[in-house]
Amino acid sequence: MRIVAGVYVHVPYCTSRCGYCDFNTYVAPAGERAGYAALAMLEVEQAARRLTGPVDTVFFGGGTPTLLGAADLVAILRAIDERIGLAPGAEVTTEANPETVSPAVFEALRAGGFTRVSLGMQSAAPHVLAALDRVHTPGRAVEAAREARAAGFEHVSLDLIYGTPGETDDDWRASLATALGAEPDHVSAYALTVERGTALHAKVRRGELQAPDDDVLADRYAIADELLEAAGLRWYEISNWARAGGECRHNLGYWHDADWWGIGPGAHSHMAGERWWNVKRPAEYAERVLAGASPAAGRERLDAATRAFEQVMLGVRLAEGFAATPGAEQLAADGLLDLAGGRAVLTLRGRLLADRVVLALAG
């Protein structure tokens, strides 16, 4: 038996597919979704044969976890607690699209043990939401954040995307201001990436939309950092800002190279230097877990060189910094690292060029 730090539960369903998304998600009828919680709990049983708690964090991601309904999410969480064990004060997060939640949903989730909610806001500009194929109205995410607070959630995060075709600097500033108006204790801001195989990629390839410009993305990141810092949210990871105590402990586990178990179609796991991933398609996943078989599609043992590289790649992203290694002094001279205080920390310019820093330190 091995102690695991976190459990990730992937819910692969959405009401529609956003044009930029390349996650393992499916638009499925309510009947298929209704059976998912039981399948996930069967995989929890499998995990419990190899794991012991206490689990410090549980994260429900997707897809849209809240499409299952609060009762199913709470049932899966209860199974994790009963079969593996939750630590006192465990962080339990669910992602949510704003149109799939309500005051009653938040109240049920909070009563069932959830402590944190991460809402997919993306933008406050209607034309940007339309370009992203998002279905919620611009004000719904802020309204949902307030409903979560009213239900007793201390930790509320809003996710934003910048660089969408048609977005202006003013649009981006307005989105940030709108998000801050909801008084979240955490904001994630991600540059739009055009992933091969998505509807957005097809539109860019056909010349219908222009790909995000790197200089524009850098400017938007700087705007985000300026406004979020001014509002009291400090960057703790390249794409994440939080008030003190509002950091996402589950994601910090990933960046600290902790062990976690992934539940659900396409979910990835990492244990003791081994990484594996489940089959992607829900039907195949269901067939395997109902038969008592592992849903793993493949696995790999990470050698020492790979683990060392990944630890640098992940650790560099954190505001807490890392122990200076050969090459750090030159990067500091180039304005990419700050070496004050005995730790190497990315400067703002370094955050924009983090890949270059990683290659210099671990390449």
C-alpha positions, 0 to 999 in steps of 0.5 A: 500500500502506498500513501497518495497525496491527491486524487483527480476525478475526470468527468468527460462530459459537456453540454457542447464542445468549445472550439478551442478545447482539446481535452478528453470530453464528449457530448453525451445524453443524460442517460449515459452521464447518469451511470458515470458515478457508479463507474468512477466508484468502481475505479476508486475500489481498484485504487483502494487496493493499492493506496492508503490515505489520508488524501490531502486533495481531491480535484474533479475536472473535465469536461464539466463535473457539475453536469453530473449533479451534486448528488453524484459528485458527493457520492464519488467523494464519499467513496474516496473518503470511505475506501482511501481516506481523506485527511482532516482539512482536505481540499476538495475542488470541483470545476464548474461551468457557470450555466450548470450551477445554482444556489441549491447545487452549491449548497449541496456540494458544500454540505457534502464536503467540497471546499473549493470551486473553480468557475470557467469564466473565460471572458466578460466580452460577449463577442469573445465568449462567442468566438470561444463557443462558450454558452454562458452569458457574460455576467453569469460567472460572477453571479455564480461566484457570489452564489458559491460564497453565499453557500459557504465556499471560502475558496472560489476561483475564476478561470480566464483566457486571453488572446482570443481572436477579436479580443482587445486590450480593453476587452481583457482589462474589462474581463479582469475587472469584472472577475475581480468584482466577484472578489475571488481568492484565486484567478487563473489566466491562460493564453489561448493556444490553437490545438491541432484537431480543434475547430479553432485550429481548422478556422485558423488554418482556413484563414477565417481567424488569426492565430494569437500573436506572441507579442499580444499574448505577452502584453495581455499577461503583463496586464493581468499581472499588473491588475491582479497584483494591484488587487492583492492576488499574488502570482504563485505559479506562472498562470495562477494568482491567489490571495494568501491561503487561496492557492490550489493545493491540488495543483501545487502537488503536481508542480511539486512532483507529488503522487496522485491517482487519476480516476475516469476516462483519459485520466493520468496517474503518477506514483513512485516514478511510474506514470500511466493513463486510462483509456479515453473513450467512456464506453471502453472505460465502462467495459473495463471497470465493469469487468473488474479490469484496470482501465489503464491504456499504457504506462511508463517508468520514468528514468532518473534523467526524465524525472530530473528534467520534469522536476526542473520544468515544474519547479521553475513555474513556482513563485517560491523559486528553486535552488540555483543550478548551473546556468542560473547566473547567466539567466539572471544576467539576462533578466530572466531570474532573480537570485536574491534570497538564495533562491532562483525566481522567475522575473516577469520577463522570465515568466514570459520566456519560461520555456527558454529558462527550462531548456537552459537549466535542464537541457 
